[in-house]
Amino acid sequence: MSDQISASVADGVGHVTLDRPQALNALSYEMIRELTTVFELWRDDPEVGLVVLDGAGERGFSAGGDIRELYEYAANGNARLAREFFRSEYRLDAMIARYPKPVVAIMDGITMGGGVGLAGHAAIRVVTERSRVAMPETRIGFTPDVGGSWLLANAPGELGVHLALNSRTMDAADALHAGFADSFVPSERVPHLLEALAERADPGSPAEIVMLFDETPGPSALALARDWVDACYSAPTVGEIIARLHAFAEGRAGGSSSAFPTHPLDPAARAYAAAAADELETLSPTALTVTLESVRRARTLPNLEAALEQEFRLVSWFIEQHDLREGIRAQVIDKDRSPKWSPATLDDVESGLAARVLDTQVHDPVWPDAAAPSAD
């Protein structure tokens, strides 16, 4: 179809592949438009009974949105075009979530940010031993979007808050536990899975076919950390989360304390907590503050589309802020890994900032006139 995606139909299967392996299949505006066209064409195509979505190359499904493209929008004052990118992307994510035909997403390798937006809302989400799944936005002074706040909000306990604030990367077991994936299929068996989906032998439904290849990965480190993560990340502010992490890491809460159910002498848990606290202290105070509020509010929202609308208000604001430009510069453009955040500390973040940005509809919404798709 183009040099950025490929699409074909055979044996009742629509197969669409992200095809920018040299850029880890990062999503450009052109790709978003082309993917939207494909899904719209196949919606009512009688030759398509199910859709397989995957990525080209050996390294991953998609590293996310094209950060360099976003940087150009932000640096050149072209916020309008950036908003159009996000609107189009969010509509596509919601379309996949509500698609009338089963969408099987193969999240092999790196699947982050915008990649999660595509695959994380599909009907059947497959991970492999090579999967590395994350919403890494706080590392560039941004906030989880593409429906990521909805997935994070529905993760067990406070794990979603931890994943969001620390941009923590999940392996297959973690992704299954957190609700970002449904099935684990070893990468060497994925070609056989695709063949079986095309043949659709008994049992015939895509979900049943995937289950024939489903295996159990090893234990989830995320699940094992659940007790102390819940205790620390349930604090009301980012600053208090950091304080609790330090207290747990230093063993300042007794093993019988209800605040820290995990024994404080567990060296692995304490090292994990210490590293998490240290990391938070290096990230954008503004991005952390807004992200915490975003994920917690997403827990109260009725559906994915409502979460996408909330995220759109946030990203529309972020693309005009210093920290996003600075974060991309430090991590992607100059790669000096030394961003200068403004404000530089949590104490200097404007009081009530997160609530104000979340509540303020400055630009046209993703779905004007309440035209969001139904969850039916």
C-alpha positions in Angstrom: 0.0 0.0 0.0 2.9 2.3 0.8 6.4 2.2 2.0 5.3 2.6 5.7 2.6 -0.1 6.0 1.6 -3.1 4.0 -1.9 -4.6 3.7 -3.2 -7.7 2.1 -6.3 -10.0 2.1 -6.0 -13.8 1.8 -8.1 -16.7 3.0 -10.5 -14.3 4.8 -7.7 -12.7 6.8 -6.8 -9.0 6.5 -3.1 -8.7 7.4 -1.7 -5.2 8.0 1.9 -4.7 8.9 3.7 -1.6 10.2 6.6 -1.4 7.8 9.2 1.1 9.1 11.6 -1.4 10.7 14.5 1.1 10.4 12.6 3.3 12.8 11.2 0.5 15.0 7.9 1.0 13.2 7.4 4.4 14.8 4.0 5.8 13.9 4.1 8.8 11.5 1.0 10.9 10.7 1.0 9.2 7.2 0.9 5.8 8.8 -2.0 6.8 11.0 -4.0 8.0 8.0 -3.2 4.9 6.0 -4.1 2.5 8.8 -7.3 4.3 9.3 -8.1 3.9 5.6 -7.4 0.2 5.7 -9.5 -0.5 8.8 -12.4 1.6 7.3 -12.2 -0.4 4.0 -12.1 -3.8 5.7 -15.0 -3.0 8.1 -17.7 -4.0 5.6 -15.5 -6.1 3.3 -17.1 -9.6 3.1 -13.7 -11.0 2.1 -12.2 -10.0 5.5 -13.4 -12.1 8.5 -10.6 -11.1 10.9 -7.6 -8.8 11.0 -4.0 -9.5 12.0 -1.9 -6.5 13.0 1.8 -6.8 13.4 5.1 -5.1 12.8 8.0 -5.7 10.3 11.5 -6.5 11.4 13.0 -8.4 14.3 13.0 -5.7 16.9 9.4 -4.9 17.7 5.8 -4.2 16.8 6.1 -0.4 17.3 8.3 1.9 19.5 5.4 4.4 19.6 4.6 7.7 17.9 7.3 9.3 15.8 8.9 11.5 18.4 11.0 13.4 16.0 7.9 14.4 14.0 6.3 15.5 17.3 9.4 17.5 18.2 9.2 19.3 14.8 5.6 20.2 15.4 6.4 21.5 19.0 9.6 23.2 18.1 8.2 25.0 15.1 5.0 26.2 16.9 2.8 23.9 14.8 0.6 22.8 17.6 -2.5 22.7 15.4 -1.0 20.0 13.2 0.1 18.0 16.3 -3.4 18.1 17.6 -4.7 16.8 14.3 -2.2 13.9 14.5 -3.4 13.0 18.0 -7.1 13.3 17.0 -6.5 10.9 14.1 -4.5 8.5 16.2 -7.1 8.4 19.0 -9.9 7.8 16.6 -8.0 4.9 15.1 -7.3 3.4 18.5 -11.0 3.6 19.4 -11.9 2.1 16.0 -9.7 -0.9 16.7 -11.2 -1.3 20.2 -14.8 -1.3 18.7 -14.0 -3.1 15.5 -16.8 -5.4 14.4 -14.3 -8.1 13.3 -11.7 -9.7 15.6 -8.4 -7.9 15.6 -5.4 -10.1 16.5 -2.4 -7.9 17.5 1.0 -9.5 17.6 3.0 -7.5 20.2 6.3 -9.2 19.4 9.4 -7.2 20.6 9.2 -3.5 21.5 5.6 -2.3 21.9 5.5 1.2 23.5 3.4 4.3 23.5 1.5 4.6 20.2 2.2 0.9 19.6 0.2 0.1 22.8 -2.5 2.4 21.4 -2.9 0.2 18.4 -2.4 -3.2 19.9 -3.5 -2.7 23.5 -7.1 -2.2 22.6 -7.4 -5.1 20.1 -9.7 -8.0 20.8 -6.9 -10.5 21.0 -3.5 -9.3 22.2 -0.5 -11.6 21.9 2.9 -11.2 23.5 6.0 -13.3 23.1 9.2 -13.9 25.1 10.7 -10.9 23.2 7.9 -8.5 24.1 8.8 -5.3 25.9 5.7 -3.3 26.6 5.6 0.2 28.2 4.1 3.6 28.3 7.4 5.6 28.5 6.0 9.1 28.2 7.2 10.6 31.5 10.8 10.1 30.4 10.3 12.8 27.8 8.3 15.2 30.0 5.0 13.9 28.6 2.0 11.8 29.8 0.6 8.4 28.8 -2.0 8.8 26.1 -3.5 6.6 23.2 -5.8 5.1 25.8 -2.8 4.2 27.9 -4.3 5.9 31.0 -7.4 3.7 30.6 -5.3 0.5 30.6 -3.1 1.8 33.4 -6.2 2.7 35.5 -7.5 -0.8 35.2 -4.3 -2.6 36.1 -4.4 -4.3 39.5 -4.1 -2.1 42.6 -1.5 0.7 42.1 0.5 -1.1 39.5 -0.8 1.2 36.8 0.4 4.3 38.7 3.8 2.7 39.1 4.0 1.8 35.4 2.9 5.3 34.4 5.1 7.4 36.6 8.2 5.3 36.2 7.6 4.4 32.6 8.4 0.8 33.6 8.9 -1.7 30.9 6.9 -5.0 31.1 7.9 -8.4 29.8 5.2 -10.8 28.7 4.3 -12.0 32.2 4.0 -8.5 33.5 1.9 -7.4 30.5 -0.5 -10.3 31.0 -0.7 -9.5 34.8 -1.3 -5.8 34.2 -4.0 -6.4 31.6 -2.1 -5.2 28.6 -2.1 -8.6 26.9 -4.2 -11.7 26.7 -2.0 -14.6 25.5 1.6 -15.6 25.5 2.8 -17.3 22.3 6.6 -18.1 21.8 7.9 -16.1 18.9 8.9 -19.2 17.0 5.3 -20.3 17.0 3.8 -17.1 15.7 4.1 -18.1 12.0 2.2 -21.3 12.9 -0.5 -19.2 14.6 -0.9 -17.0 11.6 -1.2 -20.1 9.4 -3.9 -21.5 11.7 -5.8 -18.3 11.7 -5.9 -18.4 7.9 -7.0 -22.0 7.9 -9.4 -21.6 10.8 -9.7 -25.3 11.5 -11.8 -26.4 14.4 -12.1 -24.8 16.9 -12.8 -22.0 14.5 -12.9 -18.7 16.4 -9.8 -16.6 16.5 -9.7 -16.6 20.3 -10.0 -20.4 20.4 -7.2 -20.7 17.8 -4.9 -18.4 19.7 -5.6 -20.5 22.8 -4.2 -23.6 21.0 -0.8 -21.8 20.9 -1.0 -20.1 24.3 1.6 -21.0 26.9 2.4 -19.8 30.4 5.3 -17.4 30.8 7.5 -17.3 33.9 6.5 -15.4 37.0 5.7 -11.7 36.8 8.1 -9.5 38.8 5.3 -6.8 38.7 2.9 -9.2 40.5 5.5 -10.1 43.1 6.0 -6.4 43.9 2.3 -5.7 44.2 2.1 -5.4 48.0 4.8 -2.7 48.5 3.9 -1.0 45.2 0.3 -0.6 46.5 1.5 0.7 49.8 3.9 3.3 48.3 2.0 4.4 45.1 -1.3 4.9 46.9 0.1 8.1 48.5 -1.8 11.2 47.5 1.0 13.1 45.8 4.1 12.3 43.8 6.3 13.7 46.6 4.7 11.4 49.2 5.1 8.4 46.8 8.8 9.2 46.6 9.0 9.6 50.4 7.3 6.2 51.0 9.6 4.5 48.5 12.6 5.9 50.3 11.1 4.8 53.7 10.5 1.3 52.4 13.9 1.0 50.8 15.6 2.1 53.9 13.6 -0.2 56.2 12.1 2.6 58.2 8.8 0.8 58.3 8.6 -2.3 60.4 7.7 -5.6 58.9 4.4 -5.7 60.8 3.4 -2.2 59.5 0.2 -2.3 57.5 1.7 0.3 55.3 4.4 -2.0 54.1 3.2 -5.7 54.0 6.4 -6.9 52.4 9.2 -7.6 54.9 11.5 -4.5 54.8 14.6 -6.7 54.9 13.8 -8.2 51.5 16.8 -6.9 49.6 15.4 -7.3 46.1 12.2 -5.4 46.9 14.1 -2.7 48.8 16.6 -2.2 45.9 13.7 -2.1 43.4 11.9 0.6 45.5 15.1 2.6 45.9 15.7 2.6 42.2 12.1 3.6 41.5 12.4 6.6 43.9 15.7 7.7 42.4 14.2 7.5 38.9 11.2 9.6 39.9 13.5 12.3 41.2 15.1 12.7 37.8 11.8 13.0 35.8 9.7 16.1 34.9 7.9 17.2 38.0 5.1 18.6 35.8 4.7 15.4 33.8 4.7 13.3 37.0 2.1 15.5 38.7 -0.3 15.5 35.7 0.2 11.8 35.0 -0.7 10.8 38.5 -4.0 12.8 38.4 -4.7 11.5 34.9 -4.5 7.8 35.8 -6.5 8.2 39.0 -9.2 10.1 37.2 -9.3 7.5 34.4 -10.5 5.0 37.0 -13.7 7.0 37.3 -14.4 7.3 33.6 -17.0 5.2 31.8 -15.1 4.0 28.8 -12.0 4.2 26.6 -13.4 7.1 24.6 -13.8 9.2 27.7 -10.2 8.5 28.6 -9.0 9.5 25.1 -10.9 12.8 25.4 -9.3 13.4 28.8 -5.8 12.6 27.3 -6.4 14.9 24.4 -6.9 17.8 26.7 -3.6 16.9 28.3 -1.6 16.4 25.2 -3.0 19.6 23.6 -1.5 21.4 26.6 1.7 19.5 26.8 2.7 20.1 23.1 3.0 23.8 24.0 5.1 23.3 27.2 8.8 23.5 27.7 9.2 20.1 29.3 8.0 18.1 26.3 10.4 19.9 24.0 13.2 19.6 26.5 12.5 15.9 27.2 12.6 15.0 23.5 15.7 17.1 22.9 17.6 15.4 25.8 16.5 11.8 25.0 16.1 11.8 21.2 17.6 14.8 19.5 20.9 15.7 21.3 20.8 12.5 23.4 22.7 14.1 26.3 20.2 12.6 28.8 20.3 15.7 30.8 17.0 17.5 30.6 16.5 20.8 32.4 12.9 20.7 33.6 10.9 23.8 34.3 9.9 23.9 37.1 12.7 21.8 38.4 11.1 20.5 41.6 7.8 19.1 42.6 7.4 21.9 45.2 7.5 24.4 42.4 4.7 22.9 40.3 1.7 25.2 40.3 -0.9 24.1 42.9 -4.0 22.7 41.2 -2.2 22.5 37.8 -3.2 19.0 36.9 -6.9 19.5 37.8 -7.0 22.8 35.8 -5.5 21.2 32.6 -7.7 18.1 32.9 -10.8 20.1 33.3 -10.2 22.7 30.6 -11.5 22.1 27.1 -9.5 24.6 25.1 -9.6 22.9 21.6 -12.2 20.9 19.7 -12.5 17.4 21.2 -11.6 14.2 19.5 -15.2 13.5 18.7 -17.2 16.7 18.2 -20.9 16.7 19.0 -20.6 13.6 21.2 -19.9 11.5 18.1 -17.7 9.0 19.9 -18.3 5.4 19.0 -20.6 3.3 21.1 -19.3 0.6 23.5 -22.1 -1.7 22.3 
